[in-house]
Amino acid sequence: MLYRLLRPAVFALEPERAHRLAIHALRLAPAGQHAVQDGPLGTRVAGLALPNPLGVAAGFDKDAEVPDALLGRGFGHVEVGSITPLPQAGNLRPRLFRLAEDRGVINRMGFNNAGAELAHARLRTRMGRPGVLGINIGANKDSDDRVADYALMAEVMAPLATYLTVNVSSPNTPGLRALQDEGALAGLLDAVLDARGEGGPPVFLKVAPDLEPADIDAIARIAIDRGLGALVVANTTIARPPLRSRHAGEAGGLSGAPLKTKALQILRDFRRATGGAIPLVGVGGIATAEDAWQRIRAGASLVQLYSAMIYAGPGIARDITRGLERLMVRDGFASIAEAVGSE
Ligand SMILES: Cc1cc2nc3c(=O)[nH]c(=O)nc-3n(C[C@H](O)[C@H](O)[C@H](O)COP(=O)(O)O)c2cc1C
């Protein structure tokens, strides 16, 4: 409600400035209430207990500034990052565009982040606090050994993370998505799992929505073989469905409502390819409880969102979780886990 009143003022700002303002506002806001752990939406994924299936997708809190404030708004988990070993400025501005008429976003941020050292220092101060914290890791654009970057990040961040996500699917770092290719991916994941060490947090893999069927089968096989915790499906798309906004022609990754159909389809493809042998995290164009529920019924054990928060504000977490409780009862399911893949 409050956000709806503020939105015209927020949208009058350049999108990146609005985003900084949102982070500051969250930092200053009262702590809020974490979602209750043993409520009706409680679920277990990759050995982790979550109060509900809804999380904040990577990219909103790149530098791990406000994970607890987001958990306090009712999200069941928060994925911070992507974080790279060294600080990185990212691409030239403007690089973030609101496609308001389409309820979408295009970004070509390019892994701008303050680097591992600062994020580590911040996250160390919150160690021991409740809440599921995913740390999404990436490689520096100029690195001459990207696999070593991911391994280093896994080693450094493992003690601070409830789970780690290996992001090889950003369209804004040239060549990064080639790490999804079969040969490269197996080597990368072996290095990450080795660096994370025995007894470390589960490792998730985040994939692009622009994959061919053969890629999907290969990725599914490798992920299951390596015992990954989950596949995060998916990142932003380089495809351009019909769009109305004047920013439609901007280069970068598209997210929000125009990604919804494609993200749902690729989730179904991964469900088919994995047969439920590995949990899936559904991301892309989720804006309502119905969207989240459809993704769960299609095979997602967890769901995440980012773009919809730009249009609806952080109150979206409580709206969606309340709606999910209603939909679960309506369709006769006793738990989220029971509904996963039931379509
Ligand atoms: C501005 C922006 C920055 C993003 N940065 C990252 C990132 O650093 N790492 C990552 O894995 N995904 C990143 N994403 C992708 C989101 O995590 C998510 O996969 C995608 O936006 C689809 O979800 P949505 O439609 O709910 O936004 C970013 C998305 C946006 C809009």
The ligand as an SDF file (V2000), in Angstrom:
LIG
                    3D

 31 33  0  0  0  0  0  0  0  0999 V2000
   18.9900   -5.6460  -12.2750 C   0  0  0  0  0  0  0  0  0  0  0  0
   19.1990   -7.1280  -12.2120 C   0  0  0  0  0  0  0  0  0  0  0  0
   20.4020   -7.6280  -11.7740 C   0  0  0  0  0  0  0  0  0  0  0  0
   20.6060   -9.0110  -11.6930 C   0  0  0  0  0  0  0  0  0  0  0  0
   21.8020   -9.4910  -11.2510 N   0  0  0  0  0  0  0  0  0  0  0  0
   21.9740  -10.8290  -11.1040 C   0  0  0  0  0  0  0  0  0  0  0  0
   23.1840  -11.3490  -10.5690 C   0  0  0  0  0  0  0  0  0  0  0  0
   24.0920  -10.6110  -10.1940 O   0  0  0  0  0  0  0  0  0  0  0  0
   23.3090  -12.6950  -10.4820 N   0  0  0  0  0  0  0  0  0  0  0  0
   22.3190  -13.5510  -10.8660 C   0  0  0  0  0  0  0  0  0  0  0  0
   22.4640  -14.7630  -10.7400 O   0  0  0  0  0  0  0  0  0  0  0  0
   21.1490  -13.0800  -11.3630 N   0  0  0  0  0  0  0  0  0  0  0  0
   20.9570  -11.7550  -11.4720 C   0  0  0  0  0  0  0  0  0  0  0  0
   19.7690  -11.2690  -11.9660 N   0  0  0  0  0  0  0  0  0  0  0  0
   18.7320  -12.2320  -12.4250 C   0  0  0  0  0  0  0  0  0  0  0  0
   17.6690  -12.5040  -11.3710 C   0  0  0  0  0  0  0  0  0  0  0  0
   18.2300  -13.1380  -10.2490 O   0  0  0  0  0  0  0  0  0  0  0  0
   16.5570  -13.4010  -11.9540 C   0  0  0  0  0  0  0  0  0  0  0  0
   17.1100  -14.6420  -12.3100 O   0  0  0  0  0  0  0  0  0  0  0  0
   15.8730  -12.7820  -13.1710 C   0  0  0  0  0  0  0  0  0  0  0  0
   15.7380  -11.3930  -13.0260 O   0  0  0  0  0  0  0  0  0  0  0  0
   14.4780  -13.3790  -13.4070 C   0  0  0  0  0  0  0  0  0  0  0  0
   13.6340  -13.1610  -12.2980 O   0  0  0  0  0  0  0  0  0  0  0  0
   12.5540  -11.9600  -12.2400 P   0  0  0  0  0  0  0  0  0  0  0  0
   11.7740  -12.0180  -13.5120 O   0  0  0  0  0  0  0  0  0  0  0  0
   11.7430  -12.2270  -11.0140 O   0  0  0  0  0  0  0  0  0  0  0  0
   13.3550  -10.7050  -12.1220 O   0  0  0  0  0  0  0  0  0  0  0  0
   19.5570   -9.8930  -12.0500 C   0  0  0  0  0  0  0  0  0  0  0  0
   18.3300   -9.3630  -12.4730 C   0  0  0  0  0  0  0  0  0  0  0  0
   18.1280   -8.0070  -12.5530 C   0  0  0  0  0  0  0  0  0  0  0  0
   16.7910   -7.4820  -13.0030 C   0  0  0  0  0  0  0  0  0  0  0  0
  1  2  1  0
  2  3  1  0
  2 30  2  0
  3  4  2  0
  4  5  1  0
  4 28  1  0
  5  6  2  0
  6  7  1  0
  6 13  1  0
  7  8  2  0
  7  9  1  0
  9 10  1  0
 10 11  2  0
 10 12  1  0
 12 13  2  0
 13 14  1  0
 14 15  1  0
 14 28  1  0
 15 16  1  0
 16 17  1  0
 16 18  1  0
 18 19  1  0
 18 20  1  0
 20 21  1  0
 20 22  1  0
 22 23  1  0
 23 24  1  0
 24 25  2  0
 24 26  1  0
 24 27  1  0
 28 29  2  0
 29 30  1  0
 30 31  1  0
M  END
$$$$
